[in-house]
Amino acid sequence: MILTSAARVSRGCEETLGFLYHSTRSDAHSVTGKFAIRTGIAPDGGLYVRDGLEGEHLDLTRICNSTFQETSLDVLARFLTDFSHDELAACVSAAYGATFDDERIAPVRPLGSDYMLELFHGPTSAFKDVALQMLPHLMLRSRAHEDDKILVLTATSGDTGKAALEGFAGIDGVGICVFYPYRKVSDVQELQMVCQTGSNVGVCAVRGTFDDSQTGVKRIFGDAALIDALAQRNVALSSANSINIGRLVPQIAYYIDAYAQLVRAGAVTLGEKVDFCVPTGNFGNVLAGFYAELMGLPVGTLIVASNTNNVLTDFITTGTYDRRRAFNATISPSMDILVSSNLERLLYHLSGGDCDYVASLMADLAEKGAYTVSDELKERIGSIFGCGYATDAETSAAIRSTYGNTGVLIDPHTAVGKHVLDGLETSGRARVLVATASPYKFSADCLKALGHDAEDLSGFEAMDALEQLTGTAAPLQLSSLRSMERLHDDVCAIERMGAFVESVAARIFA
């Protein structure tokens, strides 16, 4: 049974602050939502969680008559109870406006006999925009004092970096430092980051994989000497990855809003369950769907779609999480991940809030590279989540068949989900494929999938060819990169990430 008690809330605080957060690995200390957002990760390396989510019953009738912005405000108010209504309303207004090219923010469209939730209408053409247009505004309002300075650290496998840079660039009192795996993101993804303007940004490629970058960021958070040095400048560290609860919570809204769109379109009746197929590597995107289900959204199955780095598929199938495997560089690079950080939150919730058990699993992962959950926990996970994976060849075939059958061009990450979804028996329920990025972020791979040679084409030549072939247009925020100047060419070894952070802090907060 999922933990329902709010007993961990410190005495005297519940009435004024509502639910508080604690680490997945210990419930000894509780913190406010603002504290959890501005610090990003718990001191013991765990992720911040709150209990009682299944008590947050959604009013489905009201939600089905709400805008995306209204639903977002509803979700935020349930999770971040120490923010005032006016604070949250201001955050929503600032986040979801002219920076999105569709007033619905995340429209749902038919895709053959299924549906597609389009999450790529934001300023960087990726699903991360929904959360990372919101997080900077939450972060600013989370500072304990107006003169506090925050340096946001982010490891990215491709999309989070630019979305974070776009959200935080130019914001006074906050700096942003992004690490990405050297030569392991697409040309367009790299250009989006290295061309980023703003005096408060830092970008550095890391010699290694995304997992190396993510591990390096977590180590920085645990580096007492570095944290003390930054404190001398009145600078505190935070994170824009989905380990930060302020990044994860805004994503819940698009599952709820997608359901509302289906009801309004007559695709489902109110209360009828819907399946969601989610391409994911770090587990944050699909975890937001799990949180929506805990809150009462009628979800049938959450289908986890992986590429050949299929550690999540193996885990859901066998109950053993094992990162000791070959790393595969694929045409869906944002999912090239072997350590799915947000899975830790799921383990907490489905283990009945057993912090000691979660801590032991995470210790096994760190020390042995693997852990195995109990049969009971494996069964609980399997009752909620389905899974599958796609090879690069299958991903390309899904791009080709989807375009040929429906006229819809999808990117390689969405295509991973499409392959998995097509391979499952129909449940009799409406099924929604979560589309995570514009195909024009991966023009060459999409062009190849459609049977055209892109071997000798530059990224922009491939973009032009894809436009001509399909009669579609690349988003302006991507096509305009060709005229932008590269501003960030730093490359470092994993062990030098901390030094880079120090240098960025010294520059930004001089």
Buried (B, 14 or more C-beta within 10 A) or exposed (E): EBBEEBEBBEEEBBEEBBBBBBBBBBBEBBBBBBBBBBBBBBEBBBBBBBBBBBEBEBEBEEBBEBBBBBBBBBBBBBBBBBBEEEBBBBBBEBBBEEBBBEEEBBBBEEBBEBBBBBBBBBBBBBBBBBBBBBBBBBBBBBBEEEEBBBBBBBBBBBBBBBBBBBBBBBBEBBBBBBBBBBEBBBBBBBBBBBBBEBEBBBBBBBBBBBBBBBBBBBBBBEBEEBBEBBEEBEBBBBBBBBBBBBBBBBBBBBBBBBBBBBBEEEBBEEEBBBBBBBBBBBBBBBBBBBBBBBBBBBBBBBBBBBBBBBBBBBBBEEBEBBBEBEBEEBBBBBBBBBBBBBBBBBBBBBBBBBBEBBBEBBEBBEEEBBBBBEEEBBEBBEEBBBBBBBBBEBBBBBBBBBBEEBEBBBBBBBBBBBBBBBEBEEBEBBBBBBBBBBBBBBBBBBBBBBEBEBEEBEBBBBBBBBBEBBEBEBBEBBBEBBEEEEEBEBEBEBEBBBEBBBBBBEEBBE
